[in-house]
Amino acid sequence: MTTVHYRRWCPSRSSLRIEFPPGLLHDVRLEGAQPIRRFPSRWIPRLNRVVNQSSGLLFGVRHGDEVRVLTVQATDGLVPVGTFVCRARGEVFLTDDDLANFEQHQGSLALVVAGGRAGFFVREPDGSVQAIRSHEEFKVADAASRPVQGGIEPADELPSPSPGWWRSAQTWKRAGVCAVLLAIPAGAFAYLRPLLPQLPIALAIREEAGQLVIGWNAGALSEGSRLEIQDGSQRTILMLPANASGATYGRQGNDVAVRLSTDTRMGGAHWEAARFASKTPRPATVSSALEDRIGALTLEAQQLRRSLAAGQTRTTELGLKLAAATRVP
């Protein structure tokens, strides 16, 4: 008899409580395993590089807000409950293509495994998906570890990204670069800054009182940036100053795409995109111009009512005077 110890993912902000066996992360990472390259990626022409990413469906059972994800293979008695994405490295988030695949399969949840970290993304009660950041990330080695059996360490059971003989050389190279940077006078730091790794933009969208609050890491945009908002057929472009940290937008539709980009001094582009999707129809609102017109008409109607009342009073007074003048003694 085999005992399965399920892991549980249930952050307070999540609309779902998810259970999964440790073997699920093994299956997801094995789906994304790539053959070992003979040469370092920097020696391969950029146009010929292949993104080390795989995706597929997750199968399991669901009861209300409880979901148990069991496997990545279609099995009798199990239904598709979501999608998964596996990357050899990078951040835990859903790209536009990942989100489109998630919407296509009408999933309740999505699992992203990026290097040694992972996280679930769930559909909110209003139908939207926070695709930039998981409500709770976790280490793959911790969640996928199993009880020690036969002297095998849990960490050894995890398939890691394809190793390369050049990694140790890269480690020494990076250490050498850091030593050189420490020896350079402070006046040269501004010149070498474009060569250093850039901070993640961490673009995120949330809705508050009918408004979309768009935020990002201000430290990642030390220069001016460009914010593009695609709301249905309406496109809005905002030029932002350096070190700006957020913006607010009144959405008109239920599907809003946002792209934040900035040009670097080396001629490259640093950008990130996010998308807000909601199945809840936006209530109809009255434009400010129409509100002003309604207010003016209301005021005019009140003035006409006062004028009419004054005219009726004057008419009554004139009638009394006429009757008094024409009265026969």
BALUM-561315 format. One record per residue: x, y, z of N, C-alpha, C in turn. Coordinates in steps of 0.02 Angstrom, whole numbers, plus 50000, padded with zeros to 5 digits. Layout:
N
XYZXYZXYZ/...
% end
This chain:
329
500434994050000500005000050000500445006250000/500315010949956500715016949949500345022949980/500695026550022500415032550054500665038650017/500205042949995500385049049959500305054950006/500835058750015500805064750057500705070750011/500105073550014499955079149969500215085749998/500455090049953500635096849971500015101249965/499975106350006499385110750004499605117949992/499285121249945499405128149926498765132049939/498755136349990498135139850006498285146650039/498595151350002498695158150030498015161450042/498025166250088497395169350110497045173050053/497425175750005497115179649950496875175349893/496985168849896496795164449841496065162349847/495725161849791495025159549790494975151949789/495535148549780495545141249778496055138549828/495915132549853496385128849894496605122749852/497255122149842497515117249794497945112149831/497835105749815498255100349840498575096849780/499205094549790499555091149736500075086449766/500205080849734500725076249758501415078849739/501935077049778502615079349760502815077149690/502575071349668502765068949602502525073249545/502025077649558501775081949504502325086449477/502735089349521503265093749499503805089949461/503915083649479504365079449440504115078749369/503465077249362503175076249296503205082649254/503055088349286503075094749250503775096249226/504275095249268504965096849249505235091949198/505015085649202505225080849151504925082449084/504305085249084504005087349021504415092848988/504745097049029505135102649003505865101148994/506085094849006506795093149000507015093648927/507585096748915507865097648849508525093848843/508715091448784509365088148777509935092848792/510485090148818511065094248837511395097048774/511535103648776511865106748719512615105448722/512915104948664513635103948662514025110448670/513705116048655514055122348658513665127148703/514015131948733513665137048773513175140948730/512625143448763512115147148725512385153448694/512915156448725513175162748696513535161548630/513725155048615514055153548552513565152048496/512925151348514512415149848464512125156348438/512055157148372511755163348345511085164748378/510955171148393510345172948429509715170548394/509705170848328509105168948291508985161348294/509505157548312509425150248313509305147548383/509275151848433509165149548501508435147448510/508315142448551507655139848566507495141248639/506915144148652506715145548720506555138948756/506895137748812506805131448848506175132048891/505595131048860504955131448895504485126248867/504105123248910503595118448889502945120048926/502395117548900501745118748931501295112848917/500755112448954500285106948946499695107848993/499305102449001498705102649042498825098949108/498465101049159498465097649224497785094249233/497795088249260497185084349269497095082649343/496465082649364496325081149433495575081349446/495385083149507494675083549526494565090149563/493945092549560493775098749594493105098049628/493065100649690492445100849728492405107849759/491985112149729491925118949754492575122749745/492825125349801493455129049798494055124649816/493955118049818494495113349831494685109849765/495335110249747495575107049686496155102449704/496125096349681496695091749690496985090149621/497585092649608497925091549545498345085249552/498265080449506498565073849514499095072149463/499015074349400499475072049348499465076749289/499945075949244499965079749181499745075349123/499535069249137499315064649086498555063649091/498225063349033497505062149032497365055049058/496935054549108496785048149140496025047649150/495765041649144495045040449154494855042749225/494295046249229494045048549293494295055349313/494785058149277495055064749293494865069649238/494805075849256494605081049208495155086349207/495215090049152495705095549151495505101049201/495965102849244495825108049294496245114349282/496725113949236497135119849224497705118249177/498195122749175498765122149130499405122749171/499965120849140500615121849172501115124649122/501615128149147502165130949108502805129349146/503305126849110503945125249141504505128649103/504915132649139505485135949109506115133849146/506675133749111507305131849142507535137149191/507335143449180507555148949224507075154649214/507185160049251506765165949244506315167049304/505805171349294505345173149347504705169049341/504345168749397503705165049400503145169849381/502925169549318502375173749295502095170649232/501505173149209501185170749148501295175949093/501585173749037501655178148979500975178948944/500955183248894500325184048856500115177448824/500605173648796500445167248765500205162248817/500515162248876500295157748929499585159348950/499445165848957498775167848978498255166248924/498445167048860497985165248805497845157748806/498355153648818498255146448823497805144648882/497895148148938497485147048997496755148748983/496645154448949495955156348932495645151548881/496055149148835495795144548784495525138148815/495855135548866495635129348898495165130548957/495005137048970494535138749023494725135449089/495375135849105495625132649166495445136549228/495465133049285495365136249350496015138549381/496575135449359497215137049389497765135849338/498345138849351498935137849309499535137149355/499975132449339500585131349377501175133449334/501605137749362502215140049328502815137649369/503255133949335503895131849365504445135249327/504835139349362505385143049330506025141849371/506465137649343507065136049380506915132349444/507135135149500507025131949564506425134449602/505995138649571505415141249606504785139849565/504215139949599503575138549566503025142349602/502445142749570501865146049600501245144649559/500675144849592500025143849559499705150649545/499335150949491498935156849473498215154549467/497745158049497497055155849500496595161149470/496025158949447495525163549421495125166449480/495095173049482494735176349536493985175649527/493585177049580492855176449573492565180649517/492875186349500492605190449446492865188249377/493255182749374493495180149311494185182649291/494465187449327495125190149310495675185549334/496275186649307496865182749325497445187649338/497745187249397498345191149412498945187349384/499175189349324499665185249288500385187249303/500495192649338501175195049348501515191649407/501145190149459501445187349519500965182549552/501215176849573500805171949609500655174449679/500085172549706499925174449775500435171649824/500765166149804501265163149848501735158749807/502375160449806502865156349772503175151449823/503465145949797503785141149841504365137949804/504825135049841505405131749813505205124849786/505425123349726505265116949696505565111249738/506175112049762506495106749800506115105149864/505815110249896505435109049957504775105549943/504415107849891503755105049876503795098149844/504345096849807504395090549771504795085349809/505035086949869505425082149907504975076649933/505255070749940504895064949964505275062050024/504945057950064505305054750120505895050850095/506445050950133507065047550114506955039950114/507115036850059507045029550054507685026850022/507975021850055508555018650026509155023150023/509205028150069509795032350071509815037550016/509275038549979509255043549925508995050049953/509375055349945509155061849969508595064549925/508095067949956507545070649916507775075249860/508275079349872508495084049820508765080449759/509045074249769509325070649713508785068049666/508155067849690507625065249647507385070349597/507555076749607507305081949562507725082349499/507405081949440507785083149378507935090549372/508565092349369508755099349365508825101449292/508845107949278508955110249209509605107449182/509635106849115510205103649082510855106949103/511335103249132511965106249153512425107349093/512925111649100513415112849048514095113749078/514605111449042515285111749069515535118849077/515185123549043515425130349045515185134249107/514765131349149514485135149204515025137249254/515485132649269516015134549316516435140149288/516565139949222516945145349191516575151949195/515905151649186515515157849192515535160549262/515535156049312515565158249382516205162149395/516775159349370517415162849379517425169449341/517105169349282517095175449242516705180949278/516115179149306515715184149342516085186749404/516435182149438516815184349497517355189249476/517685187949419518195192549395517915199349377/517315199449345517005205749327516845209849390/516575206449442516415209949504517045212949535/517605209149534518225211749563518465217949525/518405217849458518615223649418518175229649434/517515228549440517065234049454517215237249522/517405233149571517565235949636518195240149634/518645238649587519275242349582519215248649541/518655249449504518575255349461518355261349503/518615267249490518385273249528517635274249519/517345277749568516615278849568516385282649507/516825286849478516615290849420516485286749358/516745280549355516645276249296516025271949303/515705271849362515125267549372514545269249325/514425275749315513875277849272513985275449200/514615274949179514755272649111514625265149103/514795261449155514715254149151514025251749172/513605256249196512955254149222512525250449171/512505252349106512095248649058512315241349049/512945239549069513175232749061512955228249118/512715231049173512525227149231511835224249220/511665218649255510995215749248510455220749270/509915220949232509385225649246508895222749296/508615227049338508115224849386507475223049350/507085218149375506445216549344505955222249352/505555223449300505055228849304504495227049352/504315220649355503785218149401503135221949390/502905222349328502285225849311501695221949340/501235225549374500655222349405500045226749397/499445223549392498815227249383498315224649435/497955229249466497405227349509496845232549501/496235230549519495655234949510495425237449578/495315243849583495065246949644494535252049625/493915250949649493365255549639493265257149565/493305252049522493205253149451493795255949414/494345257249448494945259949417495485254549417/495895254449364496465249949361497075253549390/497355250649442497965253349472498555249449444/498985252849406499555249649373500185251649411/500555246549434501155247849473501755243949446/502355246249463502965242849441503535244949487/504105241949476504705243349515505025249749489/504985255049528505235261549505505995261349493/506345257149531507075256849522507285253949456/506835250349422507005247349357506955252249301/506655258049313506545263049260506885269549282/507545269549281507915275449301507885280949248/507695279149187507615283949133506865284549116/506685289249073505995290049054505725283749022/505075282549029504775276349003504125278048966/503855272948934503255273648892502755268448913/502145270648931501615266148953501075265948899/500955260048870500445259148819499875254948848/499265257448840498665254148866498195252748807/498045246448795497585244548742496945242148774/496415246148769495765244648799495265243748742/495195237448719494785236248661495075239548600/494685243848566494935247548508495265254148527/495235255948591495515262248614496235261148638/496695265248614497395264748633497625271248665/497945270748723498185276548760498935275748771/499315281148759500035281148769500215286748818/500575284948871500805289748921501565289748923/501875295548920502595296248927502735297849000/503085293449034503185293949106503885296749121/503945300649174504605303149194505015297649227/505655298949237506095294149269505875292849341/505945286349362505795284149430505055284649448/504615285149398503895284749412503735277649436/503235277049480503105270549511502395267949499/501965271749465501285269249456500855274049417/500275271649396499785275649359499095272649371/498575276749362497885274549370497515275649304/497095270749285496745271049222496025268749232/495555272649205494855270849207494675266549147/494605260149158494485255449103493785256249074/493725254849009493085255148974492825248148958/493275243448946493075236648928493295231648981/493225225048964493395219749010494065216448994/494405218848943495055215948925495545221648909/496015222748955496475228348949497185225548950/497575227348898498275225248893498725231248906/499245230248947499695235648966500405233648949/500785238348920501495237148903501895243148927/502405241748968502845246948994503545245848966/503835250848934504485250048902504905256148913/505565255148910506035260648916506645259048873/506925264048842507535263248801508145264248844/508655260248833509285260848869509785264748829/510315266948862510825270848828511225266648778/511185260048784511535255648737511115254248675/510515257248671510095256348612509605250648617/509605246948674509135241448682508485243748713/508025239148721507375240648750507245236048809/507015238948864506845235248924506085235848932/505715230348928504995230848928504675224848962/504045225848980503655220449011502915221848997/502525216648989501815217348973501395213649025/500785216149034500295212949079499605213749049/499155209649074498475209849046497965209049102/497435212949099496875212449146496265210049108/495995204449130495395201649098494865200349151/494255202549137493705201649184493085199749147/492695195049175492055193049145491475197249172/491605201349222491085205549250491005211849208/490405212949178490325218849136490405225249176/490715230049146490815236549179490165240449177/489935243149236489315247049235489385253249193/488825254949160488825260849116488935267149157/489355271549133489505277849168489315283749123/489195289349154489015295449117489625299849111/489775302249051490365306349040490275313049076/490835316249090490815322649125490455327949084/490535327949017490195332848975489445332048979/489215325748979488495324548984488235326449053/488635325249105488425327249172488345334849176/488815338549146488765345849146488135348149110/487975344949053487385346849015486745345449055/486735339649089486145338049130486065343049187/486635345049217486595350049271486335356749246/486555358849187486325365249159485575365049143/485335359549115484625358949099484205358749163/484455355449215484085355349278484015362349307/484565366149305484545373049330484065377349289/484065376449224483605380349181482885378649196/482745372149208482065370149224481835373349290/482275373649340482095376749403481945384249394/482345387649352482215394749339481545395749304/481375391349257480735391949222480155390849270/480235386149317479695385049366479595391149410/480135394349431480075400349472479755406049431/479945406749367479645411949325478905410749315/478715404349305478005402749296477605404249359/477895402649418477535404149480477465411649490/477985415449473477945422749479477425425549431/477385422849369476885425249321476175423849344/476075417849375475395416349400475205421049457/475685422749500475535427449555475355434349527/475725436649477475595443149446474915443249413/474745437749380474095437349346473535437849397/473605434649454473085434949506473005442049533/473565445449545473535452349570473175456949520/473355456249455473035460449404472285459049400/472075452749408471375451049406470985454349463/471305454449523470965457649580470895465149569/471415468249543471365475649531470835477149478/470795472949426470305474049374469605473249401/469505468349444468845467449473468645473249518/469145475949554468995481749599468835487949558/469175488849501469065494749460468395494649424/468155488849409467545488349370466935486849413/467025487049480466465485449524465965491349522/465325489949516464795495149513464615496949585/464595503649602464415505649670463685503649686/
% end
